[in-house]
Amino acid sequence: MDDEPQPPARRFGLSGLRRVRNRVAAPGSALWHFARSRLGMAATVIVVLFMLAAVFAPWLTPYAEAGRGVPDLPVRLQGPNWSHLLGTDDLGRDVLARVLFGARTALLVALGVVVLSVVIGVVVGAIAGYFGRWVDEVLMRITDTFLAFPPLLLAVLVAAALGASLRNTIIAIAISWWPWYARLVRSQVLSLRERPYIKAVRAIGVPNRRVIAKHIVPNAMAPVWVQATADLGAAVLTAAGLSFVGLGPRPPTADWGTMISEGRQYVLSGQWWIAGFAGAAIVIVAMAFNLAGDVIRDVTDPRTRGDQQ
């Protein structure tokens, strides 16, 4: 019994996985170029550390309650020391704990904004580009209406109308961002719909919704993923801006923008660490996502691909 050959399906599955692995990681592939990029790998390390900090925040600090907003007034406004490595804020909460828990908020907002923007943008762009004519005209004029407003200003207006909360922050930013994805996807679909294999699929009677879902959208997503990666960092910055003016998650939720807003009044009196470390976290994470997006764009475009150093 032990000498019997494995079932064909199992052998095919293993060999299929090997072929996929060899193709994806083969010399000259996009992943191979990305792995050779020092900037890309450095950005990846920072992004992974950011995500780990967000997921495991309660276990990375002995002051988890401070991260959740519980004050400790006797130790307020202490500078960095062995007990509180990044100091404490005006309510005595450990700044390191607040930064770690703020990473959770930043990650939720970034992912929520990008996912919602991509979903809306892909649907609108795919329908407009595929059907064309009056459908394209109507959807693109609606898109242009949103594009007429500066994204940050539109996000502020929507957030002010909806009220300050984590959910409303995500909705406000996504409403101002989805038109860019709609335009990007539409341009891809306009090219794809004229390809011979799309015309062949339509000729044999495949329903339009299936053509869009199975053949158009998957082939139009490559530039969307590149843009989405870079937009994760921009979402962190935009969310921090909304929180700074009081339109982000409500206290005592840890948020980097709120920490800067609360700590700015103490900077001139020497308590720089409240706003300083939160600001440093925003800059590092946003820069990491932007670098990762730039490297992904370069290695996935044959015209700009090279030996990334």
HELIX and SHEET records of a PDB file:
HELIX    1   1 PRO A    8  VAL A   24  1                                  17    
HELIX    2   2 ALA A   30  ARG A   36  1                                   7    
HELIX    3   3 ARG A   38  VAL A   55  1                                  18    
HELIX    4   4 ALA A   57  TRP A   59  5                                   3    
HELIX    5   5 ALA A   64  GLY A   67  1                                   4    
HELIX    6   6 LEU A   73  VAL A   75  5                                   3    
HELIX    7   7 VAL A   95  PHE A  131  1                                  37    
HELIX    8   8 ARG A  133  LEU A  147  1                                  15    
HELIX    9   9 PRO A  151  LEU A  162  1                                  12    
HELIX   10  10 LEU A  166  LEU A  192  1                                  27    
HELIX   11  11 PRO A  196  ALA A  203  1                                   8    
HELIX   12  12 ASN A  208  VAL A  211  1                                   4    
HELIX   13  13 ILE A  212  ILE A  216  3                                   5    
HELIX   14  14 VAL A  217  ALA A  220  1                                   4    
HELIX   15  15 ALA A  222  PHE A  244  1                                  23    
HELIX   16  16 TRP A  256  VAL A  267  1                                  12    
HELIX   17  17 TRP A  273  THR A  300  1                                  28    
END                                                                             
